[in-house]
Each structure stands twice: as structure tokens, then as C-alpha cells.
Amino acid sequence: MSEELRIIDLFAGIGGIRLGFEKFGAKCVFSSEWDKYAQDMYEANFGERPFGDINDIHPSEIPDHDFLLAGFPCQPFSIAGKQLGFADTRGTLFFNIESILKAKKPYGFLLENVRRLTTHDKGRTFKVILEKLDDLGYTVYFKILNSLNYGIPQKRERIYMIGFKEPIHFRFPEPLKHYKSLSEFLDEDEDVDTKYFVNKAIRTKRMLKVKPNPPYPGIWHENIGGNISALPYSCALRAGGSYNYLLVNGVRRLTGREMLRLQGFPEDFIINVSYTQVRKIAGNSVTVPVIELIVEEILNSLKTKRPKVNAEQLELSLKQ
């Protein structure tokens, strides 16, 4: 493994996982993202345009690297999707990751996906993934983390999988047990373009359904059944969510900048696509501060290289 951690950024979106690694000095040697609009934003912010469809490059052509990063497509496993799993061609994109790991043999990886991945097809889909990674010789750790527990006012549960070529110890970051106020993420209404405000009929409908004395500031969430929850944080941003499923204080939509803030992107991160596209992009992205905390623990593991403690050893140590 090189002294400067070399990473590749697959299914990169707008580079949220890359940002988390670059904070600690990692160098990206290859990126891939098929969506044109995500490519546009990625290029504007990182100075390079990601390679397109990962199916169009042979694994042997990808540069040598130390860590593979991939927020591989979640639609086949999510509640919102059709839940076809590996029967869906998008589901088989995991096998692109497997092929690259097999060909390039990086020291480790970080994979991210929706929580639903762990239970899809009664757990069989996730079992296949873990078996493939084990067959490649990786020691794998996985855990569902909620962005709300790591300082960001967005309830966003995602599974993170970390792998190492050696059987070394790793632990996921402990929850911070607090999150910042929405007031740090939302613009004042008077500073927001009127195009983001919903019409009177929608506002009235929401007001009739919400419980008395909603939190302020708050984000009002309308679920599929039409129920309204007014919360002091945001429900998960969704790429395919309706325009009005999240409303700030029941009166307006989130702006593109506010959505990126709720994913932890820096204020100077360039937005150069339409509102429709930034909604999709933000909904597909990762929460950057969560990635940063995970990377910090990865680097601690690489520094100490303590041996992995198996369940039997852990139980014995607790008894002593």
C-alpha cells in the first residue's frame, strides 16, 4: 500500500465519498459515473470528468489503487424501488465491484447502500455480497448508520461496508448523540426565490393535517398515505421523491443549496445543473460528515493494525 492513499471513486455521484477521503490527504486516481448531470457537477468541483459506464472499461485498465470506493446503485434494494435485487441489471453492478477487486486487489474498500439491502430477498442478496467479498479474501465490517446521529439534521439510514485485505480490527464511529439545528442549514424565507414556495391550496392542506404547535424551524414530511409529520430535522432526501414531499415550515421546497448542506457538502461546492437534477443528485448522494468519521476510523485501523477480535474472543474478554 502506498504512503499516499490512492482511491478510485466508482458510481461516484458528485464525489461525496471522495470528499471524505480527500480531507485526510487521499489521492483519487480514477472515477466513474454514468449520469451526465452528476458528471457535470463532479467535473466543476474536482476538475476531472468521470469515466462513464463502468461496464465499458475492463477491470485491468483501471489504475492501481489502495481503496475502492463505491456508492453502488441502490434502486434494486430500496423500499422505493421495485426490489428486484440481482434480477435487475442495476443490481448486478455489484459484480463490477467484485471484478475490479479481483483484478486489482486493492488493500481495502468502502461500499455504501440503502438499509434495505440487508433484508432484501429475506437476506439472501446481502449474503451473496458478503460471500463474494469473503471469497476474495477481505475481512468485512458492516453497519447501518443514521446521519441524524452524526451531527446532520437528516434522518438517513444507510449501510456501510468496510473491507481490508488483512484481518485487522475496525470499529465504526460512535454516535455523537446530537445534531445541529436546521437553522444552520436553511436560508431565511425572505432570501429564497418565490419559485420555491408552494401555492395556497397545498399550504392549507398541510396546515389542516399537521399537529398543533409544529417545531420551528422544521421540515414537514408527507408520506405515501398522506400523513404529515412536522419535525426539527429532515427525513431522508430522495432522488425520486415528489416535489412537495418535504416542505420547509410547510410553505416551501428546499433549495438545491439547502439539500447539499443537509448532505454535508461545503458551501462553496459548485451547483451547475438544474433544480430538477440537483434534487436527484442530492437524493442519491452520501452524507459527507459520516464518511469523514468512517475514514478517520479506517486510518486508525491502518495505523495500529490490531488483529481482528472474533466473537468468541470478545465473549471471553468480557468475562475476564
PLY file of the C-alpha trace (Angstrom):
ply
format ascii 1.0
element vertex 320
property float x
property float y
property float z
element edge 319
property int vertex1
property int vertex2
end_header
0.00 0.00 0.00
1.36 3.41 -0.98
2.18 6.11 1.60
-0.35 8.43 -0.06
-3.65 6.57 -0.03
-4.78 6.08 -3.64
-8.51 5.75 -4.16
-10.88 5.05 -7.02
-14.37 6.56 -6.91
-16.98 4.28 -8.54
-20.67 5.12 -9.01
-19.29 8.41 -7.79
-22.32 10.69 -7.99
-20.89 14.11 -7.20
-17.98 12.78 -5.15
-19.26 12.73 -1.59
-17.25 9.66 -0.60
-14.19 11.09 -2.34
-14.52 14.31 -0.32
-14.45 12.30 2.90
-11.19 10.63 1.91
-9.56 13.74 0.45
-9.99 15.50 3.78
-7.27 13.15 5.04
-4.96 13.54 2.05
-6.06 10.66 -0.18
-5.44 10.94 -3.93
-8.12 9.91 -6.43
-6.63 8.10 -9.45
-9.86 7.13 -11.23
-13.54 8.00 -11.08
-16.63 6.63 -12.80
-20.21 7.93 -13.00
-22.69 7.37 -15.83
-25.18 10.19 -15.12
-24.39 13.22 -17.30
-25.58 15.81 -14.80
-23.66 14.27 -11.92
-20.63 14.20 -14.24
-21.13 17.92 -14.90
-21.09 18.76 -11.18
-18.22 16.39 -10.47
-16.11 17.98 -13.20
-16.90 21.51 -11.98
-15.78 20.66 -8.45
-12.88 18.23 -8.96
-11.50 19.37 -12.32
-11.94 15.99 -13.98
-14.83 14.33 -15.76
-15.56 10.83 -14.51
-15.40 7.89 -16.87
-18.91 6.89 -17.97
-20.48 3.43 -17.74
-18.27 1.16 -15.64
-19.27 -1.72 -17.94
-17.31 -0.04 -20.75
-13.89 -0.42 -19.14
-12.08 -3.67 -18.41
-11.02 -4.04 -14.75
-7.38 -4.45 -15.83
-7.46 -0.96 -17.37
-8.29 0.72 -14.06
-5.26 2.25 -12.30
-3.72 0.53 -9.29
-5.22 1.82 -6.06
-5.30 1.19 -2.31
-9.01 1.66 -1.62
-12.06 1.17 -3.80
-14.99 3.47 -3.00
-18.47 2.81 -4.31
-21.94 4.05 -3.51
-23.28 1.47 -5.91
-26.83 1.94 -7.24
-29.42 1.36 -4.57
-32.66 1.28 -6.60
-32.82 -2.53 -6.81
-32.75 -2.81 -3.00
-34.66 0.23 -1.74
-38.21 0.32 -0.48
-38.99 2.96 -3.10
-37.65 0.77 -5.92
-39.10 -2.43 -7.36
-36.87 -4.54 -5.09
-35.74 -6.84 -7.90
-32.23 -7.18 -6.49
-29.87 -9.25 -8.58
-32.67 -9.96 -11.08
-32.33 -6.28 -12.07
-29.33 -5.38 -14.26
-28.55 -2.50 -11.93
-28.35 -4.97 -9.08
-25.61 -6.84 -10.88
-23.42 -3.74 -10.79
-22.08 -5.15 -7.52
-20.37 -7.73 -9.66
-18.45 -4.94 -11.41
-17.04 -4.12 -7.99
-16.22 -7.78 -7.43
-14.41 -7.98 -10.77
-12.29 -4.92 -10.01
-11.41 -6.16 -6.53
-10.39 -9.49 -8.06
-8.29 -7.91 -10.82
-6.62 -5.05 -8.93
-6.51 -6.47 -5.39
-6.66 -3.15 -3.50
-5.96 -3.23 0.22
-9.48 -2.20 1.13
-12.84 -0.77 0.18
-15.77 1.31 1.38
-19.20 0.47 -0.03
-22.45 2.33 0.72
-26.05 1.37 0.05
-29.58 1.68 1.41
-30.59 -0.08 4.60
-32.97 -2.30 2.65
-30.01 -4.13 1.12
-29.57 -6.17 4.32
-33.11 -7.58 4.27
-33.82 -7.80 0.54
-34.98 -11.26 -0.56
-35.00 -12.40 3.08
-31.33 -11.51 3.43
-30.15 -13.66 0.54
-28.95 -10.72 -1.58
-26.75 -9.40 1.21
-25.49 -12.90 1.98
-24.34 -13.27 -1.63
-22.45 -9.97 -1.41
-20.71 -10.94 1.84
-19.80 -14.37 0.46
-18.26 -12.82 -2.66
-16.18 -10.40 -0.59
-15.07 -13.19 1.74
-14.07 -15.35 -1.23
-11.81 -12.50 -2.36
-10.01 -12.62 0.98
-11.41 -9.49 2.60
-12.19 -9.02 6.27
-15.53 -7.23 6.15
-17.31 -4.99 8.64
-20.77 -3.55 8.07
-23.18 -1.38 10.00
-26.26 0.77 9.43
-25.55 4.38 10.37
-28.05 7.23 10.60
-26.83 10.68 9.55
-29.03 12.13 12.30
-26.67 10.59 14.86
-23.63 12.30 13.39
-24.46 15.99 13.59
-26.59 16.37 10.46
-30.34 17.08 10.79
-31.38 14.45 8.26
-32.78 11.04 9.17
-30.87 8.99 6.64
-30.09 5.36 7.36
-27.54 3.72 5.12
-25.42 0.59 5.33
-21.66 0.99 5.12
-19.34 -1.92 4.37
-15.62 -1.70 5.08
-13.13 -4.31 3.94
-9.43 -4.98 4.49
-7.07 -7.49 2.88
-5.71 -8.29 6.34
-7.72 -9.49 9.36
-7.33 -6.21 11.23
-9.60 -4.60 13.78
-12.05 -1.88 12.77
-14.83 -0.11 14.60
-17.45 2.23 13.24
-17.62 5.75 14.68
-19.64 6.15 17.85
-22.84 8.21 17.52
-22.45 11.86 18.50
-25.95 11.74 20.02
-26.80 15.21 18.78
-27.44 17.04 15.56
-27.14 20.67 14.55
-30.20 22.86 14.32
-31.94 23.22 10.98
-31.40 26.96 11.36
-27.74 26.34 10.42
-28.80 24.71 7.14
-31.82 26.70 5.98
-31.93 30.13 4.40
-34.33 32.77 5.66
-37.58 32.70 3.70
-37.13 36.31 2.58
-33.84 35.30 0.93
-35.41 32.43 -1.03
-36.76 32.85 -4.56
-40.57 32.81 -4.69
-40.48 29.87 -7.13
-39.74 27.54 -4.22
-42.95 28.44 -2.36
-45.97 26.19 -2.80
-49.43 27.53 -3.63
-52.11 28.37 -1.10
-54.06 25.16 -1.68
-51.07 22.98 -0.76
-50.24 25.10 2.30
-53.84 24.93 3.52
-53.97 21.16 3.02
-50.78 20.72 5.03
-51.98 23.02 7.81
-55.16 21.00 8.23
-53.22 17.74 8.63
-50.32 18.82 10.82
-50.43 18.52 14.61
-50.69 21.76 16.63
-47.53 23.70 17.51
-45.12 22.21 14.95
-41.40 22.80 15.60
-39.81 25.88 14.08
-37.73 25.75 12.05
-38.97 22.41 10.82
-39.38 20.29 7.74
-42.80 18.89 7.05
-42.86 15.43 5.55
-45.83 13.93 3.72
-45.70 10.15 3.45
-47.33 7.92 0.84
-50.50 7.70 2.95
-50.82 11.47 3.02
-49.95 11.85 6.71
-47.96 14.94 7.68
-45.07 14.91 10.15
-43.50 18.23 11.17
-40.02 17.53 12.51
-36.99 19.54 13.70
-34.94 17.63 11.12
-35.36 16.41 7.55
-36.49 12.98 6.53
-34.16 11.35 4.01
-33.69 13.24 0.78
-34.91 11.03 -2.06
-33.94 11.15 -5.71
-37.44 10.11 -6.78
-39.44 11.97 -4.14
-42.27 14.27 -5.22
-41.52 17.97 -5.35
-43.61 18.62 -2.24
-42.92 15.63 -0.01
-40.57 17.81 2.10
-41.56 21.40 2.82
-39.69 23.90 4.98
-42.16 25.03 7.68
-44.95 23.78 5.45
-44.60 26.61 2.94
-41.70 26.00 0.53
-39.41 23.45 -1.02
-35.77 23.03 -0.09
-33.37 24.85 -2.41
-30.56 22.99 -4.11
-28.01 24.57 -1.78
-30.01 23.59 1.29
-30.19 19.98 0.11
-26.42 19.85 -0.35
-25.96 21.35 3.12
-28.15 18.56 4.51
-25.70 16.12 2.91
-22.75 17.94 4.48
-21.25 19.37 1.29
-19.16 22.54 1.68
-20.77 25.89 0.99
-18.50 26.54 -1.99
-19.44 23.29 -3.72
-20.44 24.34 -7.23
-24.00 23.72 -8.44
-24.14 23.92 -12.24
-27.24 21.86 -13.07
-30.97 22.49 -12.96
-33.06 22.26 -9.81
-34.65 19.03 -11.06
-31.22 17.45 -11.45
-29.77 18.70 -8.17
-32.77 17.20 -6.34
-32.00 13.84 -7.92
-28.27 14.16 -7.29
-28.65 15.19 -3.64
-31.09 12.34 -3.04
-28.58 9.84 -4.42
-25.60 11.27 -2.57
-23.92 10.34 0.70
-23.69 12.40 3.87
-20.11 13.67 3.77
-19.51 14.11 7.55
-20.48 10.47 8.13
-17.92 9.40 5.52
-15.27 11.59 7.18
-15.84 9.90 10.54
-15.63 6.45 8.93
-12.41 7.36 7.13
-10.90 8.53 10.39
-11.58 5.09 11.87
-10.19 3.38 8.75
-6.96 5.32 9.11
-6.77 4.41 12.81
-7.10 0.75 11.83
-4.38 1.08 9.19
-2.09 2.79 11.68
-2.45 0.28 14.51
-3.27 -2.89 12.54
-4.57 -4.58 15.64
-5.78 -8.12 14.92
-9.48 -8.62 14.45
-11.28 -9.86 17.54
-13.72 -12.65 16.75
-16.95 -13.21 18.65
-15.50 -15.99 20.83
-12.52 -13.86 21.86
-14.76 -10.90 22.60
-17.06 -13.00 24.80
-14.03 -14.43 26.68
-12.53 -10.96 27.25
-15.82 -9.64 28.62
-15.95 -12.50 31.17
-12.43 -11.81 32.46
0 1
1 2
2 3
3 4
4 5
5 6
6 7
7 8
8 9
9 10
10 11
11 12
12 13
13 14
14 15
15 16
16 17
17 18
18 19
19 20
20 21
21 22
22 23
23 24
24 25
25 26
26 27
27 28
28 29
29 30
30 31
31 32
32 33
33 34
34 35
35 36
36 37
37 38
38 39
39 40
40 41
41 42
42 43
43 44
44 45
45 46
46 47
47 48
48 49
49 50
50 51
51 52
52 53
53 54
54 55
55 56
56 57
57 58
58 59
59 60
60 61
61 62
62 63
63 64
64 65
65 66
66 67
67 68
68 69
69 70
70 71
71 72
72 73
73 74
74 75
75 76
76 77
77 78
78 79
79 80
80 81
81 82
82 83
83 84
84 85
85 86
86 87
87 88
88 89
89 90
90 91
91 92
92 93
93 94
94 95
95 96
96 97
97 98
98 99
99 100
100 101
101 102
102 103
103 104
104 105
105 106
106 107
107 108
108 109
109 110
110 111
111 112
112 113
113 114
114 115
115 116
116 117
117 118
118 119
119 120
120 121
121 122
122 123
123 124
124 125
125 126
126 127
127 128
128 129
129 130
130 131
131 132
132 133
133 134
134 135
135 136
136 137
137 138
138 139
139 140
140 141
141 142
142 143
143 144
144 145
145 146
146 147
147 148
148 149
149 150
150 151
151 152
152 153
153 154
154 155
155 156
156 157
157 158
158 159
159 160
160 161
161 162
162 163
163 164
164 165
165 166
166 167
167 168
168 169
169 170
170 171
171 172
172 173
173 174
174 175
175 176
176 177
177 178
178 179
179 180
180 181
181 182
182 183
183 184
184 185
185 186
186 187
187 188
188 189
189 190
190 191
191 192
192 193
193 194
194 195
195 196
196 197
197 198
198 199
199 200
200 201
201 202
202 203
203 204
204 205
205 206
206 207
207 208
208 209
209 210
210 211
211 212
212 213
213 214
214 215
215 216
216 217
217 218
218 219
219 220
220 221
221 222
222 223
223 224
224 225
225 226
226 227
227 228
228 229
229 230
230 231
231 232
232 233
233 234
234 235
235 236
236 237
237 238
238 239
239 240
240 241
241 242
242 243
243 244
244 245
245 246
246 247
247 248
248 249
249 250
250 251
251 252
252 253
253 254
254 255
255 256
256 257
257 258
258 259
259 260
260 261
261 262
262 263
263 264
264 265
265 266
266 267
267 268
268 269
269 270
270 271
271 272
272 273
273 274
274 275
275 276
276 277
277 278
278 279
279 280
280 281
281 282
282 283
283 284
284 285
285 286
286 287
287 288
288 289
289 290
290 291
291 292
292 293
293 294
294 295
295 296
296 297
297 298
298 299
299 300
300 301
301 302
302 303
303 304
304 305
305 306
306 307
307 308
308 309
309 310
310 311
311 312
312 313
313 314
314 315
315 316
316 317
317 318
318 319
